[in-house]
Amino acid sequence: MIEVEPSGAACGARVTGVDLTRPLDAESISAIRRAWLDHQVLAFPGQKMDDDDLERFTVAFGGFGTDPFFAPIPGREHVAAILREADEQTPLFAENWHTDWSFQARPPAGTCLLAVDIPPFGGDTLFANQNAAWEALEPERQRELEGLVAIHSARLAYSPDGTYGKGDAGRSMAIRPSEEALATQAHPLIAIHPETARKGFFSCLGYIIGIEGMPQAEATALLRELYAWQSSDRFVYRHKWEPDMLVMWDNRAVLHRATGGYEGHRRELHRTTIAAWDDARRNDDQPGDVRPREAS
């Protein structure tokens, strides 16, 4: 029987009573999806999964999203390694708050990370509940922000001159920067979740590089102000990794970032992204309950 234990923080829950090394039935998929929508981040401990299991789990929750700037691991098309070797000296990967691939026209609904090699300490992942961040704003401030359209781009991270571009030497991860990162994509700053109908911030400064119709200096100042609010401690859940653990999170509802503190130890996780919700609905074989729910 599937059991869900909330973290007690702004988001996050621990899920037990299910074996992810076996195919899931429709009832289990629906139960996990409900917990995912309720808690935004789910951790499944004690799962001795391999990459076949990871891929099967991803397909069950919507199929694969597109990872434009990661090379997959050998023999796989949709699995990437989030890797840092024990002696690596490069800046920590993904240490700033972000939403995965928000610069895409159809960003992924979620992300899955499977623990492969977990250091004995450090390496926590932080998650910030963006529905809660929005709902905590004063109504007047909400009215000021609603209707703004954010300009997203991967240029600061994955262009040849970006953080992970041609100057990023000695990194163990298989990152592939490209001129394609210079493209831009517009999304509402405040989005309505397609399954829960809750409003929340979508992404933040970094992948958001401007606001439509707003002078750049004014937009940057606003985005910096919002970044501080969106990542306030009151909205954050700190996830501690364990060996044999799978974590899935809802990119439509949370920000996340990596932390260090495991110098001298190797860390590896295998990652897949879950396709945009509308893409998943087009798959007639998609199991589980994906009907929108009322806002809470």
Buried (B, 14 or more C-beta within 10 A) or exposed (E): EBEBEEBEBBBBBBBBEBBBEEEBEEEBBBBBBBBBBBBBBBBBBEBEBEBEBBBBBBBBBBBBBEBBBBEBBEEBEBBBBBBBBEEBEBEBBBEBBBBBBBBBEBBBBBBBBBBBBBBEEBBBBBBBBBBBBBBBBEEEEBEEBEEBBBBBBBBBBBBBEBBBBEEBEEBBBBBEBBEEBBBEBEBBBBBBBBBBEBBBBBBBBBBBBBBEEBEEEEBBEBBEEBBEBBBEEEBBBEBEBEEBBBBBBBBBBBBBBBBBEBEEBBBBBBBBBBBBBEBBBEEEEBBBBBEEBEEE
